[in-house]
Amino acid sequence: MKAKAVFEKDFQVGKVDKRLFGSFVEHLGRCVYGGIYEPGHPTADEQGFRQDVMELVRELDVPIVRYPGGNFVSGYNWEDGIGLREHRPRRLELAWRTIETNEVGVNEFVDWTRKVGSEPMLAVNLGTRGIDAARNLLEYCNHPQGSYWSDLRRSHGYEQPHGVKVWCLGNEMDGPWQMGHKTADEYGRLAAETGKVMKMLDPSIQLVACGSSNRGMKTFPEWEATVLDHCYDYVDYISLHTYYGNPDNDTPAFLASSLDMDQFIDTVVAVCDYIKAKKRSRKTLYLSFDEWNVWFHSHQADRKLEPWQIAPPQLEDVYTHEDAIVVGTMLISLLKHCNRVKIGCQAQLVNVIAPIMTQNQGPAWRQTIFYPFQHASRFGRGTVLLPVIDSPRYDSRRFKDVPYLEAIAVENEDDYVTVFAVNRHLDQELDLTMELRGYGDLRLDSHIVLAHHDSKATNTMDNPGNVVPRHDGKTSVEQDGIHSVLAPLSWNVIRFKKANAI
């Protein structure tokens, strides 16, 4: 089986915003408690944060982390999480039917993001609350001093403002499951007024409006059009959320999931540009794909959980090798659309549908999906080149004309060019010929491969090294082009050094 990919230095998609490789921490399951925060853990620092987890987050090099939700934020009183811990209330958390202890709040989270080399992306509650709570939280976080909320922050030991630059105006407000669910007109008006007030307080911030909670919503994409008709002038991004799964064990269809992601992005871009034209606006609206991942393994276990526990093991998907391949194709989709998708948040970071897993009082380890994300975050920054791909194709139950080859190239800022490539075929190698035009002579630096003979193979606490990358990929640079052999069902990272930089 053979395929060809051509990339031209001057034919570019756009420059990657580093925030494309962001993540998400919600007060859900063991993401916070037992995930990033566990005071009694052997590696816990003076604030109770697990340093073994922090080390793995640094490996991922996550530049921005969305917080605190998610469905959680639509019932959250942010004031519960500030001040002395012994005075913080325990609340019934209705989104996930647990007890929230509020041991971690906005100040602790901001501290944690700084420790891992990231930035916070905060969401405000536009479900059960609204404009007043949002502006008060912004004042608490960003105003220097001399007002009630900023001086309260200073009294809590934070003299300097947090300077949070990206804010989400609620979460999935089109979802009937959401506390404070609204129609598109109701949410659009509230988002516009909240955004107006927040930018009056701090004009430097960027705001994300809620798009549809998934592409399958009956109101999609009318929701986006109506919401943006109200708030286009006040917001900078609109959100997209999607999750894919393989509950029917139809792997060929599952592996084609990123085609749906491509269509989702293209549709939202079209809606944004329609509203831009309708308003005769000069502003281009960008996309924040701030929830995306594979999620389906844990559904049955979650149904058996008793309600009103503290940090129960919710949404703890154990990821397979094929899940990692799908995550790789989703990362390629984000890169292919980097001219419009500027923020991306894989959901979530630790334990809850996450690349990092932990045991309470025990170790932390990397799930299979850790590796494609790590590679894309490390090597996917720079300028994306427009791909021209000729690949054999197949038909799946859900998608027709699916290319076996999925690929993108990024010209990095350190004199490297990186190709990310996936072979979707379950049992055949793919002979790939590549042209990287406009670069002159290139020297092969490395070919990293994530492959496994068992598509259902997982990494566990007892066997954390079962599915790991190898550095023995088959690529050669020859006079008639670059030749690679892509293993069946594999994620490949092929890096080249520019000749003039050798």
N, C-alpha and C positions, 0 to 999 in steps of 0.2 A: 504494500500500500504506500503510495507516494503523494506528497503535497509540496506546494511551493508558497513562499511568503516573500514579498518584496516591500522594502522600506526605503524611502527616499529622504535624505537629510532635510531638504527644503519643503517637503510636504508634511506639515505638522498639524496635529489635533490641537495642541495647546500646551501650556505649562502647568505642571502638577502643583496644586496647593498642598503643602505638607499635611494640612488638616484632613485630607482625603483618607488618611490612615489613623483616624481617631477611634475611640471606643466608648463604652457606655457602662456606667455603674448605677444601678437602681437599688433601692431598699426592697429587695425581693430575694427570698430564699437565703442562701449563704453567700451572696455576692459581697455584702458589706461585712456582716457579722460571721466570722469564720473564714471569710475570703480576704479582703484587704485589711480587716481589723480583727484581732484576737489577742487581747491583753495578756492572757496567760500562756501564750505560745512561746516556746523556747527562743524563737527569733524575734519576738516582739520588741519594738523600740520603746522609747520613753512615753510615746503617745499611744501605744498599743497596736501599732501597725506591723503586720508581718513583713519582715525584711526579706524572707525567701520569696514572697510574692512580689515585693517591690523589685527584686533583682530580675525576675522573669518579665515584669512589665517593662523594665528598662531594655531588655533584650528585644522586645517588640517595638520599642521606640515610638510610643504612642504620643502624638503631639497635643491632642485635645481629648477630653473625656466628658461626655454628657452626664448630667446628674440633676436631681435625684430620681428622675423617671421620665417616661414610663407611666403606666397606669397609676402608680403610686402617687405621682405629683398632683393628680386631680383631686386628692383629698388631703393634701399635706399642708399643715400649718408650720411654716418655716421657723417661726418663733419658738416652737417646741425644741429645736435643736441648737439653741444658743444658751450661753450662761453656764452656771455651775451644773455639772452632770447630775448631782444629787437632787437638783431642783427640777430636772426635766421630767415631763409627764410620760407615762406609758399610755399609748393609744391603741384602740382597735383599728387596724389597718384594713380597710374594706376591700381594696382592689384585689389583694391576695389572701385575705382572711387570716391574718397573723396578728401578733402583738408587736408593735414598734416601740422599742425602748428609748429611741432618740439619743443614744450614746454618741452617735456620729451625726453631726450636722454640718452646716455650710462652712464653718471655720475649720473644722477638722478635715473636711474634704479638700478644701483649698490647700491646707498644709500638706496633705498627702500628694496632691497633684504636683506641688513644687518638689517634693522629695523624689518623685519618679521622673522629673523633667518634662512635665506636661502642663497644660493649661485647662482651667475649668470651663465648661459650657453649661450654664445653669438654666433650668426650666422653671417657669413660674406657673402657679396654679390658676388656671382659668376655668376650672371645673366648678368646685364649691366656693371659690373666691374670685378675685378679679383685680381691677385696676389699682385699688388702694394697697392691697398686700404686695402686688408686683412692684409698685414704686417704692414702697417701704424697704423691701428686700434689696432693690437696686441702691437705694440711699445707704443702707447698712453696709453693703459691699464696696461701693465705689466712691462715695463722697468723702473727701478728706477729713473734715471736722467742722464743728460749729453748728450742728443740727442734732435733733434728738437721736435719730438712728445711727448716724456716724459716730456720735459721742458714746452711744451705747456700745458700739463695736470696740471703740478704744478702751472702754472700761472692761471689756472682756479680754484685753491683752493684745489687741491688734491695732496698734497706732496707725500703721500705714494702710490705706485702702487696698482691697484685694484686686481692684482693676479688672474685673471680669468683663470680657469684650463681647462674648457671644451669648445670646439669651434666646431661649425657646418660648414662644407664646402658647403655652399649654402643650398637651399631648393627645393625639388621636381623637380630636373632639368630634369627629364624624361617627365614632363607634358607639352604638347603643349600650355597650358594656361600660362605657366611660362614666365616671361620676360627673354630673353636670353636662352630659351630652347635649349638643346644640345642633340646630340646623345650620346650614352654610351661611345664611344671612345673619343669624344670631351670632355665630362665631366670628364672621368677617367683621361685623360692626365692633364687637368687643376687642378683637385683635387690633383693629385700626385705632381705637381709642386708647387701648393699653400701650400700643407702640408709640403713639403720639406723646403720651405723658412720659414714658420712659426716656424717649429721646429729648424731651424738654429738660429732663434732669441730667442726662449724660448723652450729648450728641455723638460721642465717639463710639457708642456700642453698635453691634450688628444684631438684627432680629430675624428669627426664623418663624414663619407662620406654619400652621399645621396643614399639611396636605392630607389626602386620603390615607387612612391607616393601612390600606393595601389596595392593590389594583383590582381586586375582585369585588370591592364595594359597589353596590348598585348605583351610587351617586357619582362614581368616578367616570369621567374627569370633570363633570359639571360642578362638583364641590370645589375643585381648584379654581375654576373660572369665576364662580360666585364669590368665594373668599377673597381672591385677588382683586376683584372688582371693587371691593371695599378697602382693602389695606395695602394695595400695591405701592402707594407712595410712602408708606411707613416701614415696610419690611425689606430685607435684603435677600432672603432665601425663602423657599418653601420646602417642606420636608417630604421625604418619601420613606416608606417602611415596607419591607418584604421579607418573608421567610419561606424557605423551600424544604421539602421533606420527601421521604421515600417510604411511606407507610405500606404501600402495596408491593414493595420489593420489585418495582419496575425500574431497574437501574438505567437502561438506555434513556427513558423519559426523564428520570431524575437528573442525569448528566446534562440534559439540554436546558436546565432551568435558567441559565443565564440569558437565553434567547428571550424569555419573558421579561427579565430584568432590563434588557436592551429596549424592548418595546415600551416598558413602563417609563423609562427615562425619556425616550423620544416623545412620548405623548405629553408628559408634563412640560417638557421644553416647548412644545408646540402651543400648549395652553398659555404658558407664560408670555410667549411672543405674541399671541393673539391679544392678550390684555394690554401688553405694551403698545401694540398698534391701535387698539381701541381707544386708549387714553392719550395717544400721540405723545407718549413718554420717550425721553431719551435714555432712561435707565433700563439696563438689562438685569433681569432677576436671575439669580443663580439658585442651584439646588443643594439641599442638605440631605443626603441619604443617611439619616441618622439612626436608622435601625435596619440591619440586614444580617442574615446568617442562615444556617441550616437549623431547623427546630422541628422535631417530631418524636424523637426517641423516648422522651420522658412523659408523654401525655398520660399513659396508663398508670404509671406510678404516682403521678400528681393527683389523680382522681381518688387515690386511697389515703391521702394525707388527712389527718384530723385537723380541723381548723383551730385557730387561736393559739398556735405555738409561736415561740420565738425562734426566728431563723431556721425554719425546717428545710430539708433538702428538696427544694422545688426547682423544676426545670433543669435538672442535672443530666443533660444529654451526654452520653459517652459516645464520642465521635469515631467513625470508621474511616478507613482509607478513602473510600469513595466520597464521603462527606468532604474530606480535605480537597479532593479534586474539584468538587462543585464550588467550594469556597474559592479555590484558585480561579475558576472561570468567572466568578462574581467580581473578584478583584480586577480581572482583565476588563470586565464590563465598565467598572468605575473608571479605569484608566482610559478606555476608549472614549469616554464622555467627559474627560477632565476639563474641557473648555467650558462646561456648564455645571458639572458637579464639583463643588469646591470643598465640601465637608462630607465626610463619611464616618459613621460610627458603627463598628461591628458590635452587635448585641449578643452577650455582654462580655465583661472582661474576665471575671473569676467565678467559677462554679456554675453559674446560671447561664446555660447555653454558651459556654465560654471556652477559649483556647487554653486557659489555665484552670487546673483542678487542685483542690486541697483536701486534706483530711484534718479535721479538728484535732489540734495538739500533735499533728503528724506532718508528713511531707507535702510539698507542692510539686506538680509535674505538668509537663506539656502535653496537651491533647494533639491529635493528628492535625487539626486545623491550625494549630499554632504556627506551623512552618510556612505555608503559603503566605500568611499574613506577615510574618517576620521578613520573609524575602521581599515581598512587595514594598513593605515599609522601608526597608534598608536600601533597596536597589531600584525602586520605582519612582524616585524623585528626580525631576528634571523636565525634559520636553518630550511629549509623546508623539511618535511618528505615525502617520496615517497608514494603516496596513492594507495591502492588496494581497488577498489569500486565495489560492486555488487548492481546494481540498476535496477528497471524496466525501460523500455525505450519506446519511441514513435517515429513515423515517421512524419516528417513535410514536407511541400511542397518543401523545399530546402535541408533539411538534413534528413537522415535516421538514425535510431538507436541512437536516442538522449536520454541520461540518464536523468531521472527526478532529480537525485541527482548530484550536482556538489560540490566537497569538497576538501579542502587541510588543512593540519595542519602545524603549525609553532612552533618550540621550541624556546621560547623567552629567552632573556638573563637575565631576572629578575625572574627566577624560575617558569615561567608559561609556559603552553602549550596552544595554541589557535587554535581552529578549526573554519574555515570559511565554511559555508555550505549553499547551495541554493536549495530550492525545486521549480522546474520549473512547477509543476502541478498547473493548474489554480484554481481547486476547491477541491482537496483532500489533507488531511494531509499525511505526510510521516513519518512512524515509522522507526527511524534510530537507529541501533545498532552499536556502535563503540568499537574498541579495540585500546588502546594506549599502545603498548607493550614496555617493557624495562624501564618503569617509576615507577614500584611499585605502591603503593597506591597514588591515586590522589584525591584531594578534589575539588568539583565543586566550582568555584568562582562566575561565572555569566553566564547567557544565554541572550544575547541581541537579540531582534527580530525586524526586519523591515518588517511589513506586513500591508495590508490594504484590506478592502472588495472590493474596487473599483480599478481595475488595471490602470485606467486612472486618478486617483486622483493626484492632484498637490499641491505644496506649492506656495502661491502668497503673495504679499505685504499685502493684507487684511486678509489672512489666512495662515501665515507662519508655523503654527504648525499642519497642516492637516496630513502630512505624516512624522512621527517622530519615532525613535526607542523606544521600550519598554524594560524593564528589567524583564519581567515575562515569559521568555521562559521555556519550560518544558523539563528539563534534570535531570536524576538521575544516580548516580553511584552505581551500584549493583554488586554482586559477579559474575554474569554471563556476565558482561560488562556494558558499558555506554549506557543508553537509552535516546533518545531524540525524541520529537514529533515536526516536522517542519511544521509550518502552510503553507497552500496553498500560492504559489507565494511569498516566503519569503526569506529574507537574514538573516542569523543567525551567531552570533559570540559567541562561547561557550568556556569559559576560565576555565582552571584547574590549581590549585596550586600544585606543587610537594610536596609530603609528607615530604621529608627531609628538606623542606624550611619552613614548618609550625611552 
